[in-house]
Amino acid sequence: MRKNQCRIPRALLISMASAGVLLAGCGSGTAVTPAAPGTRATFAANPRLQATGLPQPVPGGAPAVARALAARWAAAPWRAPRADAAIVFRVIDYDATVFSPRTPGGFTAFITTRRTVVVSAASAAVVTASNAASPRFATPGDRELWEEAGRPSLGQVPAAGQRLAIPAGDYTFLPQGRTLTYRQAAGLPGAPSGLAAVILAHLRAYAGRHPPASLTLRQLAYLIAMAPLTKAARSAAWQVVGSLPGLRICQAWPGPLQPRTVELCLASADHETLVSIDLGTASILSISDRLLRPSPMYPHVAAGTIAGSATFVTS
């Protein structure tokens, strides 16, 4: 994902899931081009372990869940991709588009976009995007404000779809902070302390010396869901998740015929990060950002609203 935010006329586009790959010409001005040679996908991101037997009860609290996932990955008969293998993931992004925040005419709309992302070992990427739903406004009044403003673009992908090319070295597997390239992700330490140190070093450039734990959870969740991690690094990432202060289970859905799903969450002052997990396959289903209190940066959006999410498509 590109970290640079995109700007559209009179608007601040807040992409909570894939900042910067929403529009043609985002960030440094990447043009829409055909797929680059050598970017054929050979490995699926967000690997899934084989679910065996009926779903087991959630093993204790949230830290215990994360530690159990770490143990499963550590013991799994699974091998990381080749060092030169391209990686692919499919995601449905739900993002807030905010126009003129902190002004009387400000309004908020939400757009949904399907993306298929193929990332080469050189950290070049090809992103194929399409509209997944009609825009939704925070309130009927927000739609009226949009119409009064002349119905400016909400940043949706054209109806015919869109393909974006991201140059080598520009794609990052972290939503905030310094770039984490494909090769850097593939070389992350297999020890929890070492992996945590790398992630925090990248994040501090964005969030200061002491990033909130909710933001750290977000980085780790995207890393687990998208990056070409080794088995040891994937296990270490789950161990770091389990060590985050304030981590809790906010919802669980037991199902006799389906893998058990559990949602881990961690709140900061204004936002809460939610990570939905399939315990049967030890994989991430979605990552969301919930607004805990009204904010002038999100005109007319009520507390408790999901301000952005990424749902990973595995079939």
CORQUI-V321727 format. One record per residue. N is the residue number from 1. RES is the residue in one small letter. SS is DSSP state (~ for helix, > for strand, _ for the rest). OMEGA is omega in degrees with one decimal (none if undefined). NEAR is the number of other ideal C-beta (glycine too) atoms within 10 Angstrom. Layout:
BEGIN
N:RES:SS:OMEGA:NEAR ; N:RES:SS:OMEGA:NEAR
END
This chain:
BEGIN
1:m:_:176.7:27 ; 2:r:_:-175.9:24 ; 3:k:_:-174.1:17 ; 4:n:_:177.3:15 ; 5:q:_:176.9:14 ; 6:c:_:177.3:19 ; 7:r:>:174.4:12 ; 8:i:>:-171.4:16 ; 9:p:_:175.2:9 ; 10:r:_:-174.9:14 ; 11:a:>:168.3:21 ; 12:l:>:-178.6:16 ; 13:l:>:-179.9:22 ; 14:i:>:-179.8:18 ; 15:s:_:-175.5:26 ; 16:m:_:-174.7:22 ; 17:a:_:-175.5:25 ; 18:s:_:-172.1:22 ; 19:a:_:169.9:23 ; 20:g:_:177.4:22 ; 21:v:_:-175.0:26 ; 22:l:_:-173.5:28 ; 23:l:_:173.3:19 ; 24:a:_:177.3:16 ; 25:g:_:179.3:11 ; 26:c:_:174.9:22 ; 27:g:_:-175.3:16 ; 28:s:_:175.9:11 ; 29:g:_:179.8:8 ; 30:t:_:-179.2:20 ; 31:a:_:175.0:9 ; 32:v:_:-175.9:11 ; 33:t:_:175.0:12 ; 34:p:_:179.0:8 ; 35:a:_:179.9:15 ; 36:a:_:176.6:16 ; 37:p:_:176.3:7 ; 38:g:_:-179.5:11 ; 39:t:_:177.9:18 ; 40:r:_:-176.8:12 ; 41:a:>:177.2:17 ; 42:t:>:-176.4:13 ; 43:f:>:179.9:15 ; 44:a:>:174.2:13 ; 45:a:_:177.3:25 ; 46:n:_:-176.4:20 ; 47:p:_:-176.7:21 ; 48:r:_:173.8:16 ; 49:l:_:178.9:17 ; 50:q:_:176.9:10 ; 51:a:_:-179.9:16 ; 52:t:_:176.7:7 ; 53:g:_:179.1:6 ; 54:l:_:177.6:11 ; 55:p:_:178.7:18 ; 56:q:_:176.8:11 ; 57:p:_:177.4:9 ; 58:v:_:-173.0:17 ; 59:p:_:176.9:13 ; 60:g:_:-178.7:11 ; 61:g:_:-174.9:13 ; 62:a:~:178.2:22 ; 63:p:~:178.6:18 ; 64:a:~:176.4:13 ; 65:v:~:-178.9:22 ; 66:a:~:179.7:24 ; 67:r:~:178.2:18 ; 68:a:~:176.8:18 ; 69:l:~:177.5:27 ; 70:a:~:-179.2:21 ; 71:a:~:178.9:15 ; 72:r:~:179.8:17 ; 73:w:~:179.7:24 ; 74:a:~:-176.5:15 ; 75:a:~:-172.3:11 ; 76:a:_:173.9:15 ; 77:p:_:-173.9:7 ; 78:w:_:-179.1:15 ; 79:r:_:177.6:9 ; 80:a:_:179.8:16 ; 81:p:_:172.3:18 ; 82:r:_:-175.9:12 ; 83:a:_:-177.5:11 ; 84:d:_:-175.7:12 ; 85:a:_:173.1:17 ; 86:a:>:-178.4:22 ; 87:i:>:-176.7:24 ; 88:v:>:169.1:19 ; 89:f:>:176.8:21 ; 90:r:>:-173.5:17 ; 91:v:>:171.2:23 ; 92:i:>:-177.9:17 ; 93:d:>:177.1:23 ; 94:y:>:-168.9:23 ; 95:d:>:176.3:25 ; 96:a:>:170.9:23 ; 97:t:>:-174.4:24 ; 98:v:>:177.1:23 ; 99:f:>:171.8:23 ; 100:s:_:177.5:15 ; 101:p:_:179.9:16 ; 102:r:_:175.4:10 ; 103:t:_:-179.6:11 ; 104:p:_:-178.3:7 ; 105:g:_:-178.1:12 ; 106:g:_:177.3:20 ; 107:f:>:-176.9:26 ; 108:t:>:173.1:24 ; 109:a:>:179.2:21 ; 110:f:>:179.8:22 ; 111:i:>:-178.4:22 ; 112:t:>:-174.7:17 ; 113:t:>:172.5:23 ; 114:r:>:178.7:18 ; 115:r:>:166.4:24 ; 116:t:>:-174.0:16 ; 117:v:>:176.9:23 ; 118:v:>:-175.6:21 ; 119:v:>:178.8:29 ; 120:s:_:178.8:22 ; 121:a:_:177.3:20 ; 122:a:_:-176.6:19 ; 123:s:_:163.0:21 ; 124:a:_:-177.5:21 ; 125:a:>:169.5:28 ; 126:v:>:-177.2:23 ; 127:v:>:175.3:23 ; 128:t:>:-172.5:16 ; 129:a:>:175.6:23 ; 130:s:>:176.4:15 ; 131:n:>:179.8:17 ; 132:a:_:-178.5:16 ; 133:a:_:174.8:13 ; 134:s:_:179.2:8 ; 135:p:_:176.5:15 ; 136:r:>:-179.2:13 ; 137:f:>:-177.5:18 ; 138:a:_:177.8:20 ; 139:t:_:173.2:14 ; 140:p:~:178.1:9 ; 141:g:~:177.6:12 ; 142:d:~:176.7:20 ; 143:r:~:178.5:16 ; 144:e:~:178.3:12 ; 145:l:~:177.2:21 ; 146:w:~:179.6:20 ; 147:e:~:178.3:9 ; 148:e:~:179.4:10 ; 149:a:_:179.0:15 ; 150:g:_:179.4:8 ; 151:r:_:178.1:9 ; 152:p:_:-180.0:13 ; 153:s:_:175.9:12 ; 154:l:_:179.3:17 ; 155:g:_:179.4:20 ; 156:q:_:174.4:21 ; 157:v:_:176.9:20 ; 158:p:_:-176.1:10 ; 159:a:_:-179.0:8 ; 160:a:_:-177.7:7 ; 161:g:_:-175.0:11 ; 162:q:>:174.5:20 ; 163:r:>:-179.4:14 ; 164:l:>:175.1:24 ; 165:a:>:178.4:17 ; 166:i:>:-173.4:26 ; 167:p:_:179.1:15 ; 168:a:_:178.6:14 ; 169:g:_:-175.4:13 ; 170:d:_:-176.4:20 ; 171:y:_:178.8:24 ; 172:t:_:179.9:28 ; 173:f:_:176.1:27 ; 174:l:_:-178.3:23 ; 175:p:_:177.5:27 ; 176:q:_:175.8:18 ; 177:g:_:-178.8:20 ; 178:r:_:179.3:14 ; 179:t:_:171.0:16 ; 180:l:_:-174.2:23 ; 181:t:_:177.7:19 ; 182:y:~:-176.0:26 ; 183:r:~:175.9:14 ; 184:q:~:178.2:17 ; 185:a:~:-179.3:22 ; 186:a:~:-178.8:20 ; 187:g:_:-179.0:14 ; 188:l:_:-178.4:23 ; 189:p:_:176.2:15 ; 190:g:_:176.0:16 ; 191:a:_:-177.5:14 ; 192:p:~:-177.5:19 ; 193:s:~:179.5:11 ; 194:g:~:179.0:14 ; 195:l:~:179.5:23 ; 196:a:~:-179.7:20 ; 197:a:~:179.3:13 ; 198:v:~:-177.9:16 ; 199:i:~:179.9:21 ; 200:l:~:177.9:17 ; 201:a:~:177.5:11 ; 202:h:~:-174.7:20 ; 203:l:~:-176.0:22 ; 204:r:~:176.5:14 ; 205:a:~:-179.2:11 ; 206:y:~:-168.9:15 ; 207:a:~:178.5:15 ; 208:g:_:-172.7:9 ; 209:r:_:-176.2:6 ; 210:h:_:179.8:8 ; 211:p:_:176.2:20 ; 212:p:_:-177.8:20 ; 213:a:~:179.1:17 ; 214:s:~:178.3:23 ; 215:l:~:176.2:20 ; 216:t:~:176.7:22 ; 217:l:~:-179.6:25 ; 218:r:~:179.4:26 ; 219:q:~:-177.9:25 ; 220:l:~:-178.9:25 ; 221:a:~:178.1:24 ; 222:y:~:178.3:23 ; 223:l:~:-179.9:23 ; 224:i:~:-174.0:26 ; 225:a:~:-170.4:20 ; 226:m:~:-165.5:27 ; 227:a:_:178.6:25 ; 228:p:_:-175.8:24 ; 229:l:_:167.8:25 ; 230:t:_:178.4:19 ; 231:k:~:-179.6:17 ; 232:a:~:-179.7:16 ; 233:a:~:177.9:25 ; 234:r:~:176.7:26 ; 235:s:~:179.8:24 ; 236:a:~:-180.0:25 ; 237:a:~:177.5:27 ; 238:w:~:176.4:24 ; 239:q:~:177.5:22 ; 240:v:~:175.8:23 ; 241:v:~:-178.4:27 ; 242:g:~:-179.4:20 ; 243:s:~:-175.4:16 ; 244:l:_:179.8:20 ; 245:p:_:177.9:8 ; 246:g:_:-179.9:13 ; 247:l:_:-179.0:23 ; 248:r:>:171.8:12 ; 249:i:>:179.4:16 ; 250:c:>:175.8:17 ; 251:q:>:175.3:11 ; 252:a:>:-178.6:15 ; 253:w:>:176.4:12 ; 254:p:_:178.6:12 ; 255:g:_:-177.3:11 ; 256:p:_:-176.7:7 ; 257:l:_:-177.8:6 ; 258:q:_:175.6:12 ; 259:p:_:179.3:18 ; 260:r:_:177.6:19 ; 261:t:>:177.7:19 ; 262:v:>:179.7:21 ; 263:e:>:174.4:18 ; 264:l:>:179.8:27 ; 265:c:>:-178.5:20 ; 266:l:>:-173.6:24 ; 267:a:>:168.7:18 ; 268:s:_:-176.6:15 ; 269:a:_:-172.2:8 ; 270:d:_:-174.2:16 ; 271:h:>:174.9:20 ; 272:e:>:175.6:19 ; 273:t:>:179.5:25 ; 274:l:>:179.3:22 ; 275:v:>:179.9:26 ; 276:s:>:-171.5:21 ; 277:i:>:170.8:25 ; 278:d:>:-178.0:21 ; 279:l:_:-179.9:22 ; 280:g:_:-177.2:20 ; 281:t:_:179.9:17 ; 282:a:_:-179.2:25 ; 283:s:>:-178.9:20 ; 284:i:>:178.3:26 ; 285:l:>:-178.2:20 ; 286:s:>:175.6:21 ; 287:i:>:-175.9:26 ; 288:s:>:176.1:22 ; 289:d:>:-178.4:24 ; 290:r:>:178.3:20 ; 291:l:>:-175.8:21 ; 292:l:_:177.7:15 ; 293:r:_:179.5:10 ; 294:p:_:-178.4:15 ; 295:s:_:176.0:16 ; 296:p:_:176.9:10 ; 297:m:_:177.0:17 ; 298:y:_:-176.7:20 ; 299:p:_:171.8:23 ; 300:h:_:178.4:16 ; 301:v:_:-175.4:21 ; 302:a:_:172.9:11 ; 303:a:_:-178.2:11 ; 304:g:_:-179.3:11 ; 305:t:_:170.3:18 ; 306:i:>:-176.4:17 ; 307:a:>:177.9:23 ; 308:g:>:178.8:23 ; 309:s:>:172.0:21 ; 310:a:>:178.1:27 ; 311:t:>:-173.1:20 ; 312:f:>:-176.3:19 ; 313:v:>:-174.5:13 ; 314:t:_:179.3:16 ; 315:s:_:none:4
END
